[in-house]
């Protein structure tokens, strides 16, 4: 048994949680059997406690999601997007004045942002919200993939099926007062309740039990966790008291980040910025604080300040992918695709590969004039795309190759493939209507614009295109 226990510890340190849990289950089943000798009782009890604690930690780490990098506040934030892709400016999408082709040498002069003013970098944090980046008109119905907490709980429930020792980890039967004085297991137990079980109410009751035991001076860590649980339970004002107590005892980075999250949930981003300013006076080289500051500046649409902070982060941490990708997007939309390409290649050299990254590199190559790399990068992006939404975004971006080179056949084919992957892509319907109108097929173009308007009824661009088209049809009938 001792050898199996130490083997399980070794697997846990190697982050091989599946095999670690298998050995823990085997040990717990063996420990249910009666001991053969009376002197084995104490040893078996120690191994049982250690195995129980080890399995609890392995279960927690297997489904762990950093809640500081997520946003579970509010029903509207349940539509989590885990991947975002940079979109190029759409040449030839407006027919406001005339049906003339856009010159192929045109450059990007406007900066497109997501609904939260965060650049579409392809390096999104889990749980953050944005419209689908394939369209600036927010045309797609949101995907109901749930909050990070809901995903975490669902994963934990799925893992519990078929677990022979699952009865030992039933949070609903847990009495926090029994474990409040056991210092060796109390913190892993809290993490198990909060991260694995997704039960902030039970985790908060455990914190209260510990606070009752430590009446004279509650440890700063438990004050921080009380605030964390209250934020998860949408009691931000009450959480502020405990987080301030934690800061008065010990100034930890996570406490500042939790307070920023709390103020953002309370719709007070400038208070969060003031808090970060005071925190960085004490911890000027803390990258996490500067990253949060840059994100909040993006949220309040202060893009210049955000880019400046990301540039500072890239100098402090040269391998910070979020800073590098945001700088690349900023250069791309400032009509400097060569500089953006330099940052994307730097990310690629770090070993990061994804469909979004190759798609962004292809767009940079397209507008930088490096045409020989455009199609190979798009081909790699399509081969790496795992969902229909990703494929729709890639085909949509690939249509800009046809628009830039005046290849209407390629443009229409790419847009149709985009609609085959996502029939509710309003931007693709709008662009397809423009290309069709340029060919003189006004009635067919009108049907595309009407479809785009039904998907995105509040979009101004589609409405203008439809009005201009109706005027063109009216003039053509008069003649």
Secondary structure, DSSP 8 states (H G I E B T S, - for coil): -HHHHHHHHHHHHTT-HHHHHHHHHHHHHHHTS--SSTTHHHHHHHHHHHHHHHHHHHHHHHT---GGG----SGGGGS-----------TT---SS------TT----S----TTS----S---TT-----TT-TT--S-------HHHHHHHHHHHHHTT-TTGGGG-GGG--HHHHTT-HHHHHHHHHIIIIIS--HHHHHHHHHHHHHHT-S---HHHHHHHHHHHHHTT-HHHHHHHHHHHHHH---HHHHHHHHHHHHHTT-HHHHHHHHHHHHHH-TT-HHHHHHHHHHHHHTT-HHHHHHHHHHHHHH-TT-HHHHHHHHHHHHHTT-HHHHHHHHHHHHHTT---HHHHHHHHHHHHHHT-GGGHHHHHHHHHHH--SHHHHHHHHHHHHHHHHHTT-HHHHHHHHHHHHHH-TT-HHHHHHHHHHHHHTT-HHHHHHHHHHHHHH-TT-HHHHHHHHHHHHHHHHHHH-
